[in-house]
């Protein structure tokens, strides 16, 4: 602000000036706030509370003193406060030696006392929240040798060791070289403890929030009667009570017993502090925390306050006051007062605690969900079967009340909560308007919670996500989704993920969700028999943009659904591949060719009776014939297409005719034993105009050469249509694709003129020289080629026109294509020169 503008601030109404200051605080504009202190006394008096109410909030500071005003950096703020505490100014003798040395107070006092205009402002009068955290002492993160000589002498002396006897609680402190790193850690903790006390003691009566080091609780117990305004206390775990697992061999029974005794004592003091405060100032203290700390890493493990102690602390203070959000920041406080907390205003619920006391309490009191009458967003760890039974009952009650005003609850269900006029909450205020739900860690194989949510909130639910994490088992459980679901016309996002289990979808599930824009349905199916597959019903998904189907959902997907997906941009159908650790490649499972043929009722005509009979003898006929894939869908907006497994093996390139905007095409049919092959030729890239909508009835891979249906047909005599994708930049073909060198340019250079990234893993028939020739011949140079084959002999590199990427120096801004050999021993990266045998400048030659 200009000087004249600063002067005009004093003429603004107080409300306007306060609004400006509040905006500056929200923007963390500390520099401007500090400048306002220098305008005049009136502006300074109004600005001080905004800048110094919580002077150590992290957003106000930078560790690097060059990045912020010197007044407010952590190197200067404590120093200034200790020497300019207004009428509460501390004498030099009051300040502990560790603070005086670390902040160089002697020199600072000398500078400030000789100044012509010493600061008249009483900063301390405006401090309400004293929240020093470990991050504040950035200058204490250095090694011992980087400290000034007087500080080095102090932290290596007996006084420091007596104040912070780390040898009593830190295993491994005496290892060679450890103390040069451990002592600065101890210095940080000692600075935190002493600085907090020195700044808090003169103003205890006005503090509303305070961070108290656990090692120093006893000192605050002595002044508890002065903390009448305290509403929030955070206990800071600044010592080591629990050892790192790597130190188990050094943790003797004596050390463990001593550590437990040291931990028990302060824990009792924490309880005593809170209990006495609630007796002296009933209802004043509302928030108590004691969060885990990693400050001693890597010399010790995370330090934690026992869960039972945390619950005892929270049970001493009042319940949360009309919260609007339940999440990790208050979940333990809520769990300590579930029944007593008014949660009628809660809109956002994110309760995902790990297994333990908090989750146990939530499961035991799961009926609390029904009291969240305005909840819209719910992210919840599964609380078990029946958690949403109340929602089904409420929906039924509302529907029945709309007809005959009669409330009939299902046999054995609990009565709905009654209001003052004896009417259920759902009849007074309507159903809970849940819009966004994520249920995680489903128990066993029950989908009771999921089904109840889908049915009860079908008219409001817009985003529904379910995740299951189950350890690998010999016989994985099966999760059934969609049974009993009703139409969900407002649902736009659906995500079902059952890692470690099989997911079976009701045939009508997607039919029930006609307005989806995003669907991700994944499980870990890796092996199967075609006879197990029951196809889903074709759905109308005219708005879907992303369709991601991994595992069983992809195998049962009805391809006719794609006739309605004109807005589709991303299509992924397949399965999560396994990793072959020997060759470092992912591979997928595809049933034998004969089994696939039977599954799709392919190749069972009379002229192929012998083949069909052999297949029938080898494979039991499936009960359900799967719908044929026609590959003639019109997907004008599709940009990403990935098929993995049988869908990649069955893929016909004529599908690309309906995907003019495609940018990425990934087809992965790489099997462990390389059992499935596809031959690509010009036939695959040409569509006879008279046969555009005709489906081949040929056997998949049924001939001796392993050719696909499209490879067996001949172009019609009519004018053919050539497949060209002008926007495709990323092509990945994995598996035994049989491609001859003579066909490479037509496939890669003509069909995909803007290709930039090519992955060719498992290809048969081509030669490295043939691929390099195409790479040099294309109009627009490719950026990268990835091949899974051994690196050629280095003696042949010059002949092939290859140069090691690490030795190449680019000249004249010429961009060369990178070629990566993805071998057993790792990636070998080289560059393709413009001509084989051409001279290429290397780094060594240019030096």
KEZAKOL-340777 format. One line per field, with one value per residue (C-alpha): residue in one letter; chain; x, y, z. Coordinates in pm, whole numbers. Each point is the difference from the previous one (the first is absolute). Example, Ala and Ser with C-alpha at 12.3 -4.5 7.8 and 13.67 -1.06 7.14 Angstrom:
2
aa <- A; S
ch <- A; A
X <- 1230; 137
Y <- -450; 344
Z <- 780; -66
//
This chain:
847
aa <- X; X; X; X; X; X; X; X; X; X; X; X; X; X; X; X; X; X; X; X; X; X; X; X; X; X; X; X; X; X; X; X; X; X; X; X; X; X; X; X; X; X; X; X; X; X; X; X; X; X; X; X; X; X; X; X; X; X; X; X; X; X; X; X; X; X; X; X; X; X; X; X; X; X; X; X; X; X; X; X; X; X; X; X; X; X; X; X; X; X; X; X; X; X; X; X; X; X; X; X; X; X; X; X; X; X; X; X; X; X; X; X; X; X; X; X; X; X; X; X; X; X; X; X; X; X; X; X; X; X; X; X; X; X; X; X; X; X; X; X; X; X; X; X; X; X; X; X; X; X; X; X; X; X; X; X; X; X; X; X; X; X; X; X; X; X; X; X; X; X; X; X; X; X; X; X; X; X; X; X; X; X; X; X; X; X; X; X; X; X; X; X; X; X; X; X; X; X; X; X; X; X; X; X; X; X; X; X; X; X; X; X; X; X; X; X; X; X; X; X; X; X; X; X; X; X; X; X; X; X; X; X; X; X; X; X; X; X; X; X; X; X; X; X; X; X; X; X; X; X; X; X; X; X; X; X; X; X; X; X; X; X; X; X; X; X; X; X; X; X; X; X; X; X; X; X; X; X; X; X; X; X; X; X; X; X; X; X; X; X; X; X; X; X; X; X; X; X; X; X; X; X; X; X; X; X; X; X; X; X; X; X; X; X; X; X; X; X; X; X; X; X; X; X; X; X; X; X; X; X; X; X; X; X; X; X; X; X; X; X; X; X; X; X; X; X; X; X; X; X; X; X; X; X; X; X; X; X; X; X; X; X; X; X; X; X; X; X; X; X; X; X; X; X; X; X; X; X; X; X; X; X; X; X; X; X; X; X; X; X; X; X; X; X; X; X; X; X; X; X; X; X; X; X; X; X; X; X; X; X; X; X; X; X; X; X; X; X; X; X; X; X; X; X; X; X; X; X; X; X; X; X; X; X; X; X; X; X; X; X; X; X; X; X; X; X; X; X; X; X; X; X; X; X; X; X; X; X; X; X; X; X; X; X; X; X; X; X; X; X; X; X; X; X; X; X; X; X; X; X; X; X; X; X; X; X; X; X; X; X; X; X; X; X; X; X; X; X; X; X; X; X; X; X; X; X; X; X; X; X; X; X; X; X; X; X; X; X; X; X; X; X; X; X; X; X; X; X; X; X; X; X; X; X; X; X; X; X; X; X; X; X; X; X; X; X; X; X; X; X; X; X; X; X; X; X; X; X; X; X; X; X; X; X; X; X; X; X; X; X; X; X; X; X; X; X; X; X; X; X; X; X; X; X; X; X; X; X; X; X; X; X; X; X; X; X; X; X; X; X; X; X; X; X; X; X; X; X; X; X; X; X; X; X; X; X; X; X; X; X; X; X; X; X; X; X; X; X; X; X; X; X; X; X; X; X; X; X; X; X; X; X; X; X; X; X; X; X; X; X; X; X; X; X; X; X; X; X; X; X; X; X; X; X; X; X; X; X; X; X; X; X; X; X; X; X; X; X; X; X; X; X; X; X; X; X; X; X; X; X; X; X; X; X; X; X; X; X; X; X; X; X; X; X; X; X; X; X; X; X; X; X; X; X; X; X; X; X; X; X; X; X; X; X; X; X; X; X; X; X; X; X; X; X; X; X; X; X; X; X; X; X; X; X; X; X; X; X; X; X; X; X; X; X; X; X; X; X; X; X; X; X; X; X; X; X; X; X; X; X; X; X; X; X; X; X; X; X; X; X; X; X; X; X; X; X; X; X; X; X; X; X; X; X; X; X; X; X; X; X; X; X; X; X; X; X; X; X; X; X; X; X; X; X; X; X; X; X; X; X; X; X; X; X; X; X; X; X; X; X; X; X; X; X; X; X; X; X; X; X; X; X; X; X; X; X; X
ch <- A; A; A; A; A; A; A; A; A; A; A; A; A; A; A; A; A; A; A; A; A; A; A; A; A; A; A; A; A; A; A; A; A; A; A; A; A; A; A; A; A; A; A; A; A; A; A; A; A; A; A; A; A; A; A; A; A; A; A; A; A; A; A; A; A; A; A; A; A; A; A; A; A; A; A; A; A; A; A; A; A; A; A; A; A; A; A; A; A; A; A; A; A; A; A; A; A; A; A; A; A; A; A; A; A; A; A; A; A; A; A; A; A; A; A; A; A; A; A; A; A; A; A; A; A; A; A; A; A; A; A; A; A; A; A; A; A; A; A; A; A; A; A; A; A; A; A; A; A; A; A; A; A; A; A; A; A; A; A; A; A; A; A; A; A; A; A; A; A; A; A; A; A; A; A; A; A; A; A; A; A; A; A; A; A; A; A; A; A; A; A; A; A; A; A; A; A; A; A; A; A; A; A; A; A; A; A; A; A; A; A; A; A; A; A; A; A; A; A; A; A; A; A; A; A; A; A; A; A; A; A; A; A; A; A; A; A; A; A; A; A; A; A; A; A; A; A; A; A; A; A; A; A; A; A; A; A; A; A; A; A; A; A; A; A; A; A; A; A; A; A; A; A; A; A; A; A; A; A; A; A; A; A; A; A; A; A; A; A; A; A; A; A; A; A; A; A; A; A; A; A; A; A; A; A; A; A; A; A; A; A; A; A; A; A; A; A; A; A; A; A; A; A; A; A; A; A; A; A; A; A; A; A; A; A; A; A; A; A; A; A; A; A; A; A; A; A; A; A; A; A; A; A; A; A; A; A; A; A; A; A; A; A; A; A; A; A; A; A; A; A; A; A; A; A; A; A; A; A; A; A; A; A; A; A; A; A; A; A; A; A; A; A; A; A; A; A; A; A; A; A; A; A; A; A; A; A; A; A; A; A; A; A; A; A; A; A; A; A; A; A; A; A; A; A; A; A; A; A; A; A; A; A; A; A; A; A; A; A; A; A; A; A; A; A; A; A; A; A; A; A; A; A; A; A; A; A; A; A; A; A; A; A; A; A; A; A; A; A; A; A; A; A; A; A; A; A; A; A; A; A; A; A; A; A; A; A; A; A; A; A; A; A; A; A; A; A; A; A; A; A; A; A; A; A; A; A; A; A; A; A; A; A; A; A; A; A; A; A; A; A; A; A; A; A; A; A; A; A; A; A; A; A; A; A; A; A; A; A; A; A; A; A; A; A; A; A; A; A; A; A; A; A; A; A; A; A; A; A; A; A; A; A; A; A; A; A; A; A; A; A; A; A; A; A; A; A; A; A; A; A; A; A; A; A; A; A; A; A; A; A; A; A; A; A; A; A; A; A; A; A; A; A; A; A; A; A; A; A; A; A; A; A; A; A; A; A; A; A; A; A; A; A; A; A; A; A; A; A; A; A; A; A; A; A; A; A; A; A; A; A; A; A; A; A; A; A; A; A; A; A; A; A; A; A; A; A; A; A; A; A; A; A; A; A; A; A; A; A; A; A; A; A; A; A; A; A; A; A; A; A; A; A; A; A; A; A; A; A; A; A; A; A; A; A; A; A; A; A; A; A; A; A; A; A; A; A; A; A; A; A; A; A; A; A; A; A; A; A; A; A; A; A; A; A; A; A; A; A; A; A; A; A; A; A; A; A; A; A; A; A; A; A; A; A; A; A; A; A; A; A; A; A; A; A; A; A; A; A; A; A; A; A; A; A; A; A; A; A; A; A; A; A; A; A; A; A; A; A; A; A; A; A; A; A; A; A; A; A; A; A; A; A; A; A; A; A; A; A; A; A; A; A; A; A; A; A; A; A; A; A; A; A; A; A; A; A; A; A; A; A; A; A; A; A; A; A; A; A; A; A; A; A; A; A; A; A; A; A; A; A; A; A; A; A; A; A
X <- 0; 117; 62; -305; -216; 123; -106; -349; -53; -54; -303; -178; -282; 124; -207; 160; 349; -64; -131; 320; 214; -194; 55; 374; 4; -181; 257; 288; 124; 221; 222; -290; -131; 345; 21; -332; 151; 223; -273; -119; -110; -367; 61; 255; -244; -259; 254; 179; -276; -6; 375; 72; -312; 177; 351; 145; -257; 192; -148; 161; 356; 281; 300; 219; 30; 64; -357; -191; 19; 263; -256; -208; 247; 62; 357; -113; -350; 88; 299; -218; -271; 247; 144; -314; -273; -135; -67; 63; 361; 215; 329; 311; 42; -344; 93; 149; 351; -104; -233; 249; 272; -213; -175; 310; -206; 295; 89; -366; -75; 302; -123; -358; 85; 225; -268; -137; -363; -44; -328; -286; -237; -119; 1; -68; -333; -148; 126; -285; 135; 354; 61; 368; 59; 315; 31; 60; 363; 146; 335; 42; -5; 368; 285; 189; 303; -215; -106; 180; 284; -190; -301; 228; 162; -339; -158; 314; 5; -143; -290; -147; 40; -175; -291; -43; 146; -37; 227; -281; -265; 159; 135; 309; 99; 357; 63; 292; -106; -354; 30; 86; -351; -181; 107; -161; -323; 19; 71; -318; -205; 164; -55; -365; -47; 177; -124; -362; 28; 176; -259; -301; 74; -57; -332; -154; -326; -76; 102; -275; 221; 327; 243; 156; 302; -83; 334; -99; -363; 87; 112; -338; -186; 149; -163; -324; -210; 121; -123; -366; -37; 158; -232; 242; 314; 231; 242; 327; 184; 357; 178; 60; -196; -29; 298; 41; -37; 357; 117; -176; 331; 120; -328; 62; -280; 141; -7; -356; -120; 171; -147; -349; 35; 117; -301; -254; 97; -68; -316; -137; 98; -190; -313; 56; 42; -323; -199; 102; -63; -352; -66; 134; -153; -293; -84; 280; 249; -146; 283; 278; 239; 317; 94; 275; 339; 279; 246; 260; 18; 222; 138; -325; -350; -315; -88; -366; -233; -182; -348; -162; 166; -125; -354; 24; 119; -283; -263; 95; -91; -343; -112; 63; -225; -238; 264; -64; 279; 118; 348; 345; 44; -287; -90; 149; -177; -325; 60; 40; -348; -197; -339; 44; 117; -255; 73; -315; 206; 263; 19; 340; 105; 346; 53; 264; 193; 223; -94; 1; -191; -152; -135; -128; -197; -146; -105; -158; -197; -66; -351; 157; -21; -376; 37; 199; -315; 169; 299; 92; 352; 93; 342; -15; 184; -251; -179; -151; -320; -317; 167; -249; -307; -156; 21; -202; -262; -18; -48; -277; -163; 4; -147; -276; -77; -50; -269; -200; 201; 62; 346; 79; 352; 157; -24; 281; 118; 65; -247; 97; 109; -297; -19; -198; -326; 63; 62; 310; 276; -37; -366; 80; 314; 14; 259; 371; 124; 317; 166; 355; 82; 322; -8; 336; 130; -319; -17; -8; -182; -313; -127; -288; 116; 58; -338; -185; 171; -77; -366; -60; 173; -77; -170; 291; 319; 229; 337; 30; 333; 70; 342; 99; 348; 38; 320; 64; -173; 4; -373; -75; -341; -265; -175; -338; -102; -330; -247; -327; 124; -258; 39; 265; -71; 215; 311; 284; 307; 25; 319; 12; 342; 45; 373; 77; -353; -232; -276; -323; -239; -372; -94; -211; 245; 111; -354; -104; 250; -83; 161; 347; 288; 268; 4; 297; -70; 313; 86; 305; -129; 303; -118; -342; -198; -233; -279; -10; -84; -358; -23; -157; -297; 73; -31; -73; 288; -38; 194; 290; 343; 224; -67; 267; -76; 272; -52; -342; -187; 185; -60; -376; -39; -256; 162; -332; 21; 261; -264; -134; 332; 50; 157; 261; 357; 181; -71; 193; -106; 216; 161; 283; 300; 236; 371; 255; 295; 234; -47; -129; -311; -366; -205; -366; -210; -197; -202; 96; -116; -245; -162; -40; -155; -259; -69; -94; -155; 260; 106; -274; -133; -31; 302; 210; -159; 325; 151; -320; -11; 355; -76; -311; 199; 261; -235; -336; -253; -78; -351; -19; 116; 171; -104; 224; 211; -86; 276; -213; -85; 14; 209; 88; 148; 202; 363; 131; -63; 156; -88; 181; -38; -264; -144; 340; 29; -347; 54; -74; 159; -317; -119; 243; -217; -247; 270; 135; 124; 200; 334; 103; -47; 128; -61; 153; -27; 339; -53; 247; 72; -56; -292; -212; 108; -156; 118; -38; -12; -161; -328; -29; 31; -248; -377; -197; -288; -245; 122; 22; -282; 64; 135; 243; -104; 346; 176; 228; 353; -138; 228; 345; 167; -179; -166; -290; -342; 94; 315; -197; -233; 68; -97; -319; 15; -166; 201; 164; 36; 352; 26; 203; 17; 133; 20; 147; 335; 43; -16; 73; -31; 108; -7; 70; -103; 135; 102; 227; 252; -174; -319; 158; -14; -366; -86; 206; 76; -326; -262; 142; 164; 40; 143; 251; 27; 16; 17; 74; 25; -10; -35; 89; 111; 161; 369; 171; 131; -350; -136; 290; -64; -362; 105; 224; -258; -300; -84; -18; 283; -106; 106; 46; -4; -7; 90; 27; 297; 369; 229; 186; 374; 168; 222; -309; -132; 179; -123; -356; 35; -33; 186; 2; -230; 237; 279; -203; 12; -281; 111; -207; -308; -40; -240; 76; -231; 81; 16; -27; 92; -202; 220; 42; 282; -179; -65; 263; -66; 136; -86; -78; 209; -135; 199; 163; 373; -29; 256; -149; 161; 46; 82; 354; 67; -113; 220
Y <- 0; 352; 240; 213; -312; -108; 332; -31; -328; 189; 171; -327; -121; -254; -280; 59; 4; -322; -164; 96; -137; -326; -40; 54; -269; -246; 74; -45; 343; 49; 257; 243; -57; 74; 316; 121; -4; 289; 228; 157; -104; -26; -234; -195; -51; -148; -212; -154; -251; -136; -47; -111; -188; -316; 117; -347; -133; -184; 187; 321; -130; -125; -200; 206; 347; 142; -87; 214; 321; -35; 102; -312; -276; -267; 115; 344; -22; -182; 231; 307; -128; -90; 351; 204; -146; 348; 59; -371; 28; -276; 73; -155; -215; -157; -144; -352; -26; -223; 274; 278; -183; -136; 330; 208; 219; 194; 147; 51; 189; 219; 89; 74; 202; 235; 60; 353; -116; -319; -175; 126; -281; -259; -310; -242; 162; -137; -359; -246; -314; -109; -297; -68; -313; -195; 148; 341; -66; -36; 144; -290; -255; 37; -224; 95; 130; 262; 172; 307; -89; 106; -214; -296; 33; 12; -305; -204; 110; -145; 249; -104; -369; 56; 188; -257; -337; -171; -283; -116; -39; -21; -338; 16; 348; -118; -134; 161; 319; -6; 274; 267; -54; -89; 307; 246; -200; 34; 371; 41; -165; 204; 324; -93; -68; 308; 248; -109; 55; 337; 135; -150; 73; 381; -34; -324; 174; 96; -316; -194; -256; -144; -270; -160; -232; -322; 9; 336; -62; 12; 364; 98; -185; 248; 295; -167; 256; 269; -187; 91; 98; -318; -171; -218; -183; -208; -226; -33; -334; 125; -299; -361; -276; -255; -146; -73; -370; 6; 69; -303; -172; 292; 45; -196; -86; 258; 272; -91; 9; 336; 141; -116; 162; 325; -12; -84; 298; 278; -179; 23; 367; 64; -148; 196; 326; -42; -131; 288; 258; -131; 21; 355; 133; -224; -19; 235; -254; -154; -145; -229; -177; -205; -96; -247; 151; -107; 262; -254; -181; -176; -51; -129; -100; 211; 113; -43; 70; -322; -15; -62; 314; 206; -122; 79; 352; 58; -140; 270; 282; 77; -162; 172; 304; -32; -122; 31; -244; -329; -101; -104; 328; -70; -368; -102; 285; -105; -367; 98; 163; -167; 10; 345; 179; 200; -109; 137; 266; -236; 14; -162; -329; -148; -271; -249; -95; -308; -307; 90; 174; 279; -238; -235; 283; 110; -356; -44; 325; -11; 136; 347; 18; 37; 317; 177; 135; 245; -215; 28; -147; -328; -166; -288; -314; -282; -23; -341; -158; 195; 340; 154; -209; 310; 179; -275; 21; 378; -8; -255; 209; 315; -179; -152; 330; 156; -259; -70; 168; -343; -85; -369; -108; -320; -293; 18; 353; 264; 289; 327; 280; 213; 378; 207; -61; -376; 3; -165; 234; -111; 107; 340; 91; -245; -264; 53; 166; -203; 89; -131; -334; -199; -322; -167; -327; -203; -278; -365; -32; 186; 283; 76; 357; 69; -134; 190; 327; -48; -67; 250; 298; -79; 337; 216; -204; 149; -156; -354; -165; -334; -151; -337; -92; -370; -198; -255; -330; -342; 35; 373; 115; 115; 336; 36; 357; 122; -251; 176; 339; 241; 261; 257; 275; 271; -217; 130; -172; -365; -168; -356; -145; -343; -56; -361; -122; -65; 247; -127; 263; -41; -22; 316; 213; 229; 8; 154; 285; 162; 339; -114; 212; -205; -374; -189; -362; -198; -329; -226; -278; -153; -348; -124; -239; 135; -224; 205; 325; 127; 309; 315; 165; 271; 345; 346; 223; 304; 230; -222; 154; -255; -374; -201; -371; -222; -367; -161; 318; 11; -367; 31; 337; 2; 154; 132; 261; 175; 90; 258; 148; 278; 228; -258; 129; -277; -372; -263; -365; -283; -118; 98; -191; -216; 80; -245; 72; -209; 217; 307; 13; 6; -277; -87; -313; -92; -324; -253; 94; -292; 104; 358; -125; -200; 284; 231; -280; 54; -264; -255; -17; -331; 69; 10; -298; -178; 301; 55; -362; 20; 318; -154; -296; 225; 252; -34; 211; 323; 50; 356; 114; 337; 285; 54; 313; 180; 265; 249; 253; 372; 163; 341; 141; -302; 98; -292; -367; -291; -367; -266; -376; -162; 336; 90; -339; 33; 364; 92; 312; 97; 134; 289; 124; 127; 160; 294; 191; -287; 105; -315; -363; -275; -368; -248; -372; -105; -341; -187; -275; 211; -224; 248; 158; 251; 69; 357; 89; 253; -191; 127; 363; -1; -15; -92; 245; -287; -181; 286; -139; -369; -221; -278; -342; -146; -177; 214; -117; -330; -47; -149; 336; 153; 262; 207; 27; 325; -155; -281; 222; 162; 354; 42; 103; 328; 310; -71; 242; 43; 39; 306; 158; 354; 80; -318; 62; -298; -361; -297; -355; -271; -368; -227; 233; -146; 291; -11; 274; 76; 89; 219; 330; -48; -84; 262; 272; 19; -113; 216; 303; 194; -291; 107; -291; -367; -303; -327; -282; -360; 72; -278; 21; 343; 81; 280; 135; 6; 195; 247; 57; 92; 228; 191; 5; 146; 362; 98; -151; -216; 90; -347; -371; -266; -356; -317; -166; -39; 288; -52; -45; 336; -67; 18; 328; 219; -218; 26; 374; -14; 206; -24; 268; 79; 82; 199; 378; 166; 232; 242; -82; -331; -222; -371; -288; -176; -380; -199; -367; -135; -297; -230; 208; 331; 266; 90; 342; 110; 243; -70; 212; 123; -248; -334; 42; 381; 188; 117; 249; -138; 180; -138; 114; 354; 43
Z <- 0; -70; 289; -80; -17; 340; 147; -148; 184; 324; -157; -74; 226; 253; -157; -341; 144; 191; -317; -183; 281; 6; -374; 46; 268; -227; -270; 250; -105; 304; -166; -54; 352; 143; -210; 139; 349; -108; -140; 324; 347; -95; -295; 205; 287; -237; -192; 298; 93; -356; -16; 354; 110; -121; -87; -61; -246; -269; -296; 130; -13; -220; 112; -229; 147; -349; -105; 247; 200; 271; 263; -49; -85; 258; 42; 115; 146; 326; 45; -43; 234; 273; -7; -79; 216; 83; 369; 50; -123; 139; 167; -143; 310; -55; -338; 1; -133; -292; -131; 58; -192; -282; -75; 78; 232; 140; -339; -89; 322; -57; -349; 104; 312; -200; -261; -7; -12; 203; -73; 222; -104; 250; -218; 284; 85; -323; 11; 50; -165; 84; -227; -35; -206; -77; -350; 153; 92; -343; 104; 243; -282; -74; 112; 314; -190; -174; 323; 135; 242; 313; -98; -78; 340; 170; -165; 71; 363; 324; 32; -333; 86; 333; -161; -274; 111; -335; 113; 227; -269; -345; -104; -217; 120; 60; -349; -185; -172; 139; 257; -257; -140; 322; 197; -248; 31; 377; -42; -203; 273; 274; -194; -46; 369; 134; -260; 48; 374; -28; -244; 177; 365; -8; -190; 130; 91; -362; -184; -177; -176; 126; -113; 309; -24; 182; 180; 153; 108; 369; -30; -148; 271; 244; -179; -98; 185; -246; -310; 32; -368; -135; -248; -194; 115; -218; 183; -192; 31; 21; 155; -98; 170; -280; -184; -368; -100; -132; 356; 148; 67; 216; 189; 317; 241; 238; -268; -104; 362; 56; -322; 96; 341; -161; -232; 270; 215; -256; -119; 354; 11; -325; 152; 319; -194; -196; 294; 228; -272; -62; 374; 32; -323; -78; -371; -107; -140; -315; -208; 122; -237; 29; -353; -101; -82; -234; 122; 111; -333; -98; 349; 144; -104; 5; 352; 91; 286; 101; -148; 337; 139; -294; 60; 370; -83; -245; 233; 250; -241; -150; -327; -332; -29; -296; -246; -373; -90; 144; -115; 119; 188; 239; -44; 335; 181; -163; 86; 365; 4; -280; 169; 155; -316; -199; -357; -155; -184; -144; -380; -62; 161; -58; 259; -116; 314; -5; 199; 366; 276; -211; -264; 269; 162; -333; -84; 343; -43; -375; 52; 23; -382; 19; 208; -275; -163; -240; -100; -368; -14; 168; -11; 244; 95; -2; 334; -71; -115; 75; 29; -246; 73; 155; -337; -171; 275; -29; -375; 37; 273; -211; -302; 208; 171; -340; -67; 314; 279; 152; 127; -34; 94; -120; 240; 254; -89; 261; 40; -160; 235; 106; 22; 248; -185; -11; -374; -149; -114; -360; -4; 150; -191; -290; -83; 52; -324; -56; -332; 31; 169; 31; 200; 60; 143; -29; 256; -110; -333; 102; -219; 233; 66; -370; -108; 274; -98; -370; 71; 281; -163; -364; -52; 128; -46; -267; 84; 139; 72; 170; 70; 143; 117; 76; 37; -272; 76; -166; -64; -24; 122; -245; 39; -170; -85; -137; 139; 74; -121; -135; -273; 94; -247; 162; 47; -218; 149; 104; 121; 133; 85; 161; 27; 92; -73; -293; -72; -156; -129; -32; -369; 29; 201; -283; -135; 333; -42; -335; 71; 98; -126; 177; 78; 141; 94; 92; 161; 6; -226; -170; -107; -99; -216; -265; 125; 322; -178; -1; -224; 135; -166; -259; 155; -136; 116; -221; 236; 104; -57; 176; 4; 183; 43; 146; 77; 25; -91; -333; -72; 60; -173; -280; -311; -133; 277; -214; -259; 247; 122; -251; 266; 105; 27; 193; -44; 193; -2; 123; 318; 229; -140; 201; 13; -135; 226; -213; -308; 183; -218; 83; -157; -11; -14; -312; -20; -268; -349; -20; 326; -124; -323; 189; 241; -290; -210; -269; -252; 72; -358; -186; -217; 313; 172; 68; 176; 194; 113; 124; 188; 154; 121; 157; 157; 164; -189; 186; 128; -131; -342; 28; -232; -302; -28; -322; 11; -193; 271; -66; 274; -144; 323; 113; 68; 211; -74; 188; -28; 203; -14; -218; -108; -150; -168; -152; -103; -361; -139; -182; 333; -55; -287; 261; 219; -203; 307; 153; 153; 192; -104; 231; -84; 242; -74; 140; 162; 224; -252; -313; -97; -194; -329; -240; -352; -122; -370; -231; 28; 357; -108; -290; 33; -313; -28; -52; 313; 249; 212; -66; 279; -71; 123; -29; 282; 216; -60; -124; -302; 16; -45; 295; -219; 128; -170; -166; -139; -167; -198; -335; -94; -194; -360; 90; 87; 335; 288; 139; 379; 95; 346; -41; 373; 150; 173; 233; -128; 224; -136; 245; -85; -294; -279; -324; -222; -303; -76; -331; 186; 270; -186; -97; 360; 180; -251; -195; 250; 280; -167; 329; 200; 266; 246; -104; 230; -181; 254; -119; -372; -243; -361; 1; 3; 185; -329; -145; 295; -14; -371; 72; 286; -242; -280; 183; -73; 367; 209; 292; 351; 148; -83; 272; -98; 210; -161; 77; -73; -329; 10; 51; -301; -223; 143; -253; -285; 132; 57; 378; 258; 378; 137; 288; -246; -249; -17; -196; -279; -206; 209; -183; 194; -34; 83; 327; -20; 323; 21; 293; 90; 299; 145; -35; -261; -259; -154; -332; -279; -365; -238; -330; -208; 85; 45; 11; 204; 327; 234; 348; 317; 3; -357; 74; 302
//
